[in-house]
Structures are given as C-alpha cells and as structure tokens.
Amino acid sequence: MANGVRDQVFVSYSHEDAAWWERLRKVLAPMVRANPKAIWWDGFIAAGQTWREEIQQGLDAARVALLLVSPAFLASEFILKVELPTILNAAETQGVRILWCLVRNCWYKRTPIERYQAVHDPGKAWNALGEAELDALLVKIAETIDEALRADQVPAPSPAPPAVEPAATVPPEPTGPDDSRVSAEKLLKDVKELKTVDEIGNLFVLRHRWAGAEYTYDRMITLAAPDREIWMAQGYEKLGLVRQNQGKEKSAGECFRLAQSLYRRNGRADRSAELGERLRKLQIPATGEPRA
C-alpha cells in the first residue's frame, strides 16, 4: 500500500443479502465519492485479471471490517470457515475494528461475533424496521464507519508474515514446501456446496498454494459431475490455470480443452472462444481442431 496504513472498510456479507448491502452502499456514497478506495467489497472481484491482487489489497488495507449478519451469513460455509476467522484474527492481532449489523434475526450468540459490539441495537434487525427508521439507522451506521476510519490509523502488515498462529480453518500462508493439499482435504471434508468449494479454491490460488487449489478444483469437478456441466466447465478451466502455474502445460491444455467443450455444449460461446485463445497461446489445438 502506498500510504502504509490500514484505511479501508472490508465488507463481509452473504450474497443473499446483497439488496441490504446495496441499500447501505447508497447511503455511503458521499464517503466513497470523496475517497473511492474507502470501501472494499466483492464487487471489485470482477476487475479482470487483477482480482487476486485486489482481494489481497482489500484484506491488507482493512481498518474496519463491516459484517452484515443474517441467517444466510451464518449459514455460509465460506464465511464461517474462511472469511470470518481471517477477520477475527486481524482484529485480535492487528487492531482491525469489527462493526457488525443485524440484517435479519439469527442465532449469532452461538458464534464469536457475540464478543463484539454491534453498531446498533441487535434487538432491532433491519428487516423489522419501517422505511424511515431504517433510513435513519443506515445514516448512523455510515457515520460510525466514517468515525472508525478517521480514528488513529493501524499500520499495514509488513512484508514479512506476522509471528501469529493462523486460524485453524484458514489455509496457511506460503512459508516452505506446499503442504496445502492436507489443509484442503480437511477444509473440504464435509463441504458439498459448489459455490463454497469454488471460493475456497480461489483463496488457495490467492495464496499461491497450488496443491490445495488443485485438490479443491478436482473436488469441484467431482461434485458437479455429471449433471451440472457449467460448474464442471468452470472447475476444469480453473484446474487448467492451476496446472499452468505449476508448469504442467500439457495437463493444463487438456483441462482447457475439456472446459471449452463443456462451455460450447452449453451455449457459452464467449467462454469457449476465450479458452480457444488460451489454447493457441499454449500451442495446443482447441476443441474440434486437429492435433499437430
């Protein structure tokens, strides 16, 4: 980071609650207009080839972690097993401030979230409020976020990893031989939701833990077979990228060919064309082309 401090808000929420986040985001618009980088949320993941870097910057630059808590939030395996432990660890070891809101009533008292003070009275969930009362509450929440950002800044993490034991459910940072496959096996033991598997694989990729990512995307393909071909296509495409990063170009090419075939069969000409270009760069024939 250029300024060497944590000076952003990292927003954690379930996509089922996207409409609630969008409502708060509109209230925060004046802050974002003054400082476009004040808030990081997963909408930035769509930024093409820079998504890994942007996620890492969002985590590293977090001064405040804003949690939108609901039944869907607590039911998300990715949030509870990966994202939340990372946030809580940052709060305990790096001084990141946690602000959480109760979007819908849920059993948050059975989670570590209970240890942290809510931004508002948790007896009044957002969905139980009238329009005017909710508007007033969202303004107060925005003011609290702004005050938290203006407080004494927390130094950003140094390039060297802190000497803190990471949360047990979070894949370890690279420190030596890549033993992340074991972590992936434990983390995915009871996970069957494809979206969660995909997100966990993305986290391994983000940390360059290729063995864990390879295992995760293999698992994603297995879970998707045989009736969810689009998920299979995504799994093969991501597995190909992982194997390409491992220097296994022949294996990567086979994965890309399988993904291309599945995309084409399911009417995704755009994705099929992108993979065809990738195969050409690897000097591997695309699906339907003769092999050299």
C-alpha positions, 0 to 999 in steps of 0.5 A: 500500500502506498500510504502504509496504513490500514484505511479501508472498510472490508465488507463481509456479507452473504450474497443473499443479502446483497439488496441490504448491502446495496441499500447501505452502499447508497447511503455511503456514497458521499464517503466513497465519492470523496475517497473511492478506495474507502470501501472494499467489497466483492464487487471489485472481484470482477476487475479482470485479471487483477482480482487476486491482487485486489482481494489481497489489497482489500484484506491488507488495507482493512481498518474496519471490517463491516459484517452484515449478519443474517441467517444466510451469513451464518449459514455460509460455509465460506464465511464461517470457515474462511472469511470470518476467522481471517477477520477475527484474527486481524482484529485480535492481532492487528487492531482491525475494528469489527462493526457488525449489523443485524440484517435479519434475526439469527442465532449469532450468540452461538458464534464469536461475533457475540464478543463484539459490539454491534453498531446498533441495537441487535434487538432491532434487525433491519428487516423489522424496521419501517422505511424511515427508521431504517433510513435513519439507522443506515445514516448512523451506521455510515457515520460510525464507519466514517468515525472508525476510519478517521480514528488513529490509523493501524499500520499495514502488515509488513512484508514479512508474515506476522509471528501469529498462529493462523486460524485453524480453518484458514489455509496457511500462508506460503512459508516452505514446501506446499503442504496445502493439499492436507489443509484442503482435504480437511477444509473440504471434508464435509463441504458439498456446496459448489459455490463454497468449494469454488471460493475456497479454491480461489483463496488457495490460488490467492495464496499461491498454494497450488496443491490445495487449489488443485485438490479443491478444483478436482473436488469441484469437478467431482461434485458437479459431475455429471449433471451440472456441466457449467460448474464442471466447465468452470472447475476444469478451466480453473484446474487448467490455470492451476496446472499452468502455474505449476508448469504442467502445460500439457495437463493444463491444455487438456483441462482447457480443452475439456472446459471449452467443450463443456462451455460450447455444449452449453451455449457459452460461446464467449467462454469457449472462444476465450479458452480457444485463445488460451489454447493457441497461446499454449500451442495446443489445438482447441476443441474440434481442431486437429492435433499437430 
